[in-house]
């Protein structure tokens, strides 16, 4: 009888301990799950808040001088770029392809341009803005003042950084010049992108259908994706 009582007592004691442990584990798991849900909710809210406050460039004026050679070329703008469609030179021996500007690109008398006035209609300031080629083997971007500095060997660039802050409701002017015989076409996708790093360190891309009067919504990208886009790695 004593042994049965002792055994029952031990069993009850062990059962109480196991029940306590299970209860503690369950409580911990429930709390962790709750914390994860709260964290995920906070992240979603932060992403949603960032999206609604994202920087966004709107075209508030678009001057199209493509059919009037030389017109608007001398107008001073915040960003002045020559957009070229370079020749692709194949080196059979080295099995490589390199790009070079066409000689007619340097004939300024054949230039034409479009001029955009862009406004940051988003709720966040922009620390730096980039104009980026979406087709690195077909569309080059180069500041006009650099294009003629070394006519024999001008650099082949696929992006340009406007390293000035653009506040909310701030505007900038963008002039894109072309050789009238080699004006870029968009096809199924935008030829350029507007890259933006906002004042919170977040990165955004916005397709610009140059030389058209058309721009899509900005969308978020990681810092890595943004840098790859600037370097032409992701295209």
N, C-alpha and C positions, 0 to 999 in steps of 0.2 A: 504493500500500500504506500509506504514511504517513497519507494522508488518511482511509483506511478506519479505521485504528487511532484517529486523532484523533476521527473521527465516533463511533466506538463508545465511546470514552472519554467524550465529551460526553454521549452518550445515557445511558450508565450513570450519569454524575454527575447529570443531570437526573432520571432515574428514581429515584435515591436520595433526591434532594431532595423530589420529589413524594411518594414513599412515606413520607418522614419527616413531611411536612406532613399527609398523610392520617392517619398514625398519631397525630399530635398532636391533630388535629381530632376523630378518633374517640375518643381518650382523654378530651378535654374534654367531648364530648357525653355519653359514658358517665357521667362523673363528675357532670355537671349533672343527668342523668336520675336518677342515684343519690341526689343531694342532694334533688331534688324528691320522690322516693319517701319518703325519710327524713322530710322536712318534712311531707308529707301524712300519713304515719303518726303523727308526733308530734301533728299537729292533730287527727287522728281520736281518738287516745288522750286528748288534752286534752278534747275534746268529750265523749267517753265518760265520762271521770273527772268532768267537771263535771255530766253528766247524773245519774250515780249519787250524787253529793254534793249535788244540787240541793235547794233549800229546798222543802218540801212541807207544806202545812197539812192536818191530819187533823181531822175532826170527832170529838171524844171525848165530847161531850155536846150534845144538841139538845133544848131545851125548847120545845114548841109550845103557845102560848097563843092561837092564832088564834080559837078558839071561845069565849074568855073575855075579853070586852072589859075593858080596864083592868088585867088581871092581869099582873104582871111589868113594867109600864111604869116603875115607880119604882125598880126594881132597878138599881144602879150597875154599869156595865160599862166596859171599856176603850174600846170604840167604840160610840157610840149614834147611830143614824141613822134618819131617817124616809124611807121609800121611797114615793114618790108616783107616781101615774099622771096626769100633768098634762093639762089640756084644751089642744087645739090650736085656736088662734084664727086664722082666715084673714082677711087684709087684702086685699080684692079690688082696691083702688086701687093699692096698692104691690106686689101679687102676691107677698106674703110670708106665712109662717106663723110665729107665735110661740107660746110656751108660757106658761101661767099655772096656778097651783095652784087646785084647786077650793076653794070656801069651806068645804065640809064637812071638808076636810083639817085645818082649824084647830080642829075640835071634838074635843078630846082625850078626851072621854067615849066616843067611838066608836073609839078606837085599840085595836089588839091587837098582839101582838108574838111574835117567836121569838127565842130567845137561844141562841147557839152558844158552845161552848168549843172553841177551835181550838188545836192543838198543832203546832209545827214538828218534824215527824218526820224531816226531811232532815238532811244532814250539814254544812250550811252555815248560818251565821247570816243574818238578814235585817236590812238597814239601814233599810228603810222599806217599809211595806205599804199598799196602796191597795185600796179597794173601788170597783169601776168598773161603771158601767151598760153593758150590752151593747146597749141599745136607747135611744139618746139622745132619741128623740122620744116615747118611751112610758114610760120609767122614769127618775126623777130621784132623786138621792142627796143628802141634806143633813143635817148634824149637828143633832140635836134642839135643842141649846142655841141654835143660830142661827135655827131655824125661826120662833121667835116674836119675835125681836128687831125685825124690821120686817115686821109682818103685812101691811101694804099692798103691800109690794114685796119679798118674800123672793127671794133669788137662786135661779136654776135651775141646779143643779149636776149633773154626771154622774159625778163621782168624789170620793172623800175620801181624804186621806193621813193615815195613822197614823205620824207621824214619830218612832218610837221603835224601838230595836233589839230584835229578838226572837232570842234565842240558840237554839242547838240544844236541843231538848227544851223550849223555852220555850212558854208558853201565853198566850193572850189571850181575852177574852170579847167577843162581838159581839152587840149587840142591834139588831134590825131591827123598826121599828114601821110599821104600815100603818093606813089607814082601813079599817075592817072591810068596807065596801062596795066597796073598790077594791084588793083584795089582788092582787098581780101573779101572773101565770101564766107558766110556762116554755114550754109548747108543745114545739117540736122543738129548742130551744137554751136554754142557761142564761141567766137574766135578768141575772146579775151575774158579774163576774170578780174574783178576788183577784189583784192585781198585786204583784209582789215584786222589789225590787232587793237582791241578796245582797251580802255583805261583800266580794266580789271584783269588784263592779260589773256583774255579769251580771243580765239582766232575765228575769223569768218571769211567765207568766199561768196561772191555775188557775180553770176554770169552776166557779162556785158556783150551784147550782140552788135558790136561795132562793125561797120560804121552806121548801123541802124539806130533808130530812136527807140531802143528796147533794152530793158534790164530786168533780170529776174530777182526774186527774193533772196536775201542773204541766208546762208545756212552755216551751222557750226561745224568746225573741224578741229582735230587735235593739233597741238603745237607741232608734233612730228609730221603729220599730214601737210600742215601749212608750209613747213620748211622744205619738205619734199616737192611740193608744188612750185615753190620759188626756184628750187634747184633743177626742176625738170625731171626729177627721179620718178615721179608717179605717173608720168604720161608716156 
